[in-house]
Amino acid sequence: MEERRTPPRAHTLPETIQLAHGTGGRLTHQLIEQLFLEYFRNPYLEGMNDQAILPGEGGRLAMSTDAFVVKPYRFPGGNIGDLAVNGTVNDLVVGGATPLYLSASFILEEGLPVRDLVEVVESMAAASAAAGVQVVTGDTKVVERGSADGLYITTSGIGRIPEGIDWGPHRIREGDVVILSGSVGDHGASVMIERFEMEFDTQIESDTACLRDLVEAVRDVPGIRCMRDPTRGGLATTLNELSQSSGLNLRIRERDVPIRDEVRGLCEALGIDPLYVANEGKLVCVVAPEEAEEVVRRMRRVKEGREARIIGEVTGELPGLASLETLLGAVRVLDLLAVEQLPRIC
């Protein structure tokens, strides 16, 4: 029998998987690049985007998949059901695609209340209708009591990319403008409060939402370079990924990043940087400077983009790194997380 080959780079991985491998941070990137990419390498995967761009009859297709293990599976503003639909749909639309179809796979724990499952499925159906997609296939498995926290869901999606759309980090240029569609950290904060049964005077709700209308409002603007939805790992991790892929420096200004006071207060109490806290209904858009104001204007017409604003620019300094201009005018690097701030946030 032929001996199984271990990729040379995989030898640098730790002996066991840690929670931090799921943060979207440094260990996640290490796992992907040194293991999965080594074994599965192909031109479609090497783009390392939120979606794979595939050839198809009548135009290009976008495909994405995502697993959802959020704990608890209910939280203020949503549940694992609408999160699973919105998360995959958003990964398609930020690539410029019109989402069409989803698959849904359920792993259910023995003893899960059926009423909870009905609530989750109802949320998925409502989110699918709002996004204009159909769930067309799926699978269900049940595991023993104690083997899962109620239920996990995996969704995959397919969409079609209109002619003329070519978004991605490869198009980012020095001098481009960075736009954020709204306040950051809401989703992660809502999950933290529910998980730890914390009491706050003001309720913080998840921002889970479908971004289809927001993207469609600006999709025909010629100066759009790239879009991403800053989910796990938050805004800072997304900026890092775009900086690394483009070989440039995405620099944002602390004073221009919207963070709700209650989210900021929670993060300060827990010692967590809100720039690394997950979002589920926001997008980052890199756009040519001459089109930036038009993109902001159009975004603000849509519910999910009413807080849209310019938060920074692309520079040639610190190539491959993201950075933050602080309130005092200093510049600090926004590095990838090396440890887990909050596991199982989505």
C-alpha positions, 0 to 999 in steps of 0.5 A, spaced: 500 500 500 502 506 498 504 510 504 500 517 505 504 523 503 504 529 508 505 535 505 511 538 507 508 545 510 503 541 514 509 538 518 509 545 522 502 544 524 500 543 531 499 536 533 492 537 535 486 542 533 485 548 537 479 553 538 483 558 535 483 554 528 476 557 527 477 564 528 478 566 521 485 569 524 492 566 524 491 559 525 485 558 520 490 561 515 495 557 517 491 551 517 488 552 510 494 554 506 499 548 509 493 543 509 487 544 505 490 548 500 496 543 499 491 537 498 486 540 494 490 546 490 486 548 483 485 555 480 478 556 483 481 554 490 487 558 490 483 565 489 482 564 497 475 568 496 469 568 500 466 564 493 469 560 488 468 563 481 466 557 476 465 557 468 458 555 466 454 555 460 451 562 459 455 566 464 460 565 470 457 561 476 459 563 484 459 557 489 460 558 496 459 553 502 459 555 510 458 551 516 454 554 522 455 552 529 454 558 533 453 557 541 447 558 543 443 557 537 438 563 539 441 570 540 437 577 540 436 578 533 436 572 530 438 564 530 442 559 527 437 558 521 437 565 518 444 566 520 445 560 515 442 563 509 444 570 510 451 568 511 452 563 505 447 568 500 452 574 503 458 570 501 455 570 494 453 577 493 459 580 495 462 577 489 457 580 485 453 574 484 445 574 484 444 568 488 439 562 486 439 556 490 442 553 496 443 546 499 442 545 507 445 540 511 442 539 518 446 535 524 441 534 530 442 532 537 438 527 540 433 530 545 433 537 541 426 540 542 422 539 535 419 546 537 426 549 536 427 546 530 421 548 527 423 555 529 430 555 526 427 552 519 421 557 519 427 562 520 431 559 514 424 559 510 423 567 511 430 568 510 431 564 503 424 568 501 427 575 502 434 573 499 430 570 493 433 563 493 430 556 494 433 551 498 433 545 493 437 539 496 439 537 503 441 532 508 439 530 515 443 526 521 442 525 528 448 524 533 447 522 540 445 526 546 451 530 548 455 530 541 452 537 539 449 543 542 443 542 539 444 543 532 449 545 526 447 547 519 451 547 513 449 551 507 452 551 500 449 556 495 450 557 487 449 564 484 450 567 477 455 573 476 453 578 470 457 580 465 462 585 466 463 584 473 470 582 476 471 584 483 477 581 487 483 583 491 487 583 484 483 589 482 485 594 488 490 600 487 493 605 491 489 611 492 482 607 492 477 608 498 475 603 503 467 604 505 464 600 510 456 599 510 455 600 518 457 599 525 461 593 527 461 588 532 453 587 533 453 580 532 458 578 536 456 582 542 449 579 541 452 572 542 456 574 547 451 577 552 446 571 550 452 565 552 454 568 558 447 571 560 449 578 561 444 583 563 445 590 559 440 596 560 440 596 552 439 590 548 444 589 543 441 585 537 445 581 531 445 585 525 444 578 521 441 580 514 441 579 507 446 584 503 443 582 496 439 589 496 445 593 498 450 590 493 445 590 487 444 598 489 451 599 487 453 593 482 453 597 476 458 602 479 464 601 474 469 603 480 468 598 485 474 593 486 472 588 491 467 587 496 467 582 503 463 581 508 467 582 515 464 576 519 468 571 524 474 575 525 471 582 524 473 588 520 480 587 522 481 580 519 477 582 513 482 588 512 488 583 513 486 578 508 485 584 503 491 587 504 495 580 504 492 578 497 493 585 494 500 586 497 498 593 499 496 597 505 488 598 507 489 603 512 482 605 516 481 611 521 479 609 528 474 616 528 471 614 522 469 606 524 462 606 527 461 602 533 455 603 538 456 605 545 453 599 548 458 594 543 464 598 545 462 598 553 461 590 552 468 589 549 471 594 554 469 590 559 471 583 556 478 586 554 476 585 547 477 589 541 471 590 537 474 591 530 475 583 531 468 582 533 464 578 528 458 581 523 453 578 519 450 584 516 455 588 514 460 589 508 467 592 506 467 595 499 474 598 496 472 603 490 476 607 486 476 614 489 472 618 484 466 613 485 466 613 492 461 618 494 456 615 489 457 608 492 456 611 499 450 615 497 447 609 493 448 605 499 445 610 504 438 609 500 438 601 502 436 599 509 442 595 510 447 601 508 444 607 512 450 608 516 455 607 510 461 611 510 468 612 508 473 609 513 480 609 510 484 609 504 489 604 500 496 606 501 503 603 498 506 603 505 506 597 510 505 593 503 501 586 505 499 589 512 492 592 514 493 598 519 489 603 523 490 611 524 488 612 532 485 617 535 491 620 537 494 620 530 499 614 530 498 608 526 498 601 528 498 595 525 492 591 525 495 584 525 491 577 525 488 574 531 493 569 534 488 566 539 480 566 540 477 571 542 470 568 542 469 561 539 463 559 535 460 566 534 457 563 527 
